[in-house]
Amino acid sequence: MVTAVFTLLMLPTMFSESARWSADVHHAMVPAAWKRLVQNGEADPGSLGHTATVPGSWIVYALWPLTAVALAVIVVRRRDV
């Protein structure tokens, strides 16, 4: 539970859009994808190289639940009860 909260709430604040590698990690997080999807209009033309795309944001929303389900299946099968 602590890992999930840290990953979803705290980890995105540690990455910014100033450097390309940091922007790539930031855009793979759910809050950044949400901000891009609810943004009105186009992104700032001066920072187009480091802004998230709408299709990329939808991919983030598709991959996070799939990853969570896959991780849950792996953990449950390996758990010793």
Secondary structure, DSSP 8 states (H G I E B T S, - for coil): -HHHHIIIIIGGGG--SSSHHHHHHHHTSHHHHHHHHH--S---GGGGGGS--HHHHHHHHHHHHHHHHHHHHHHHHH---
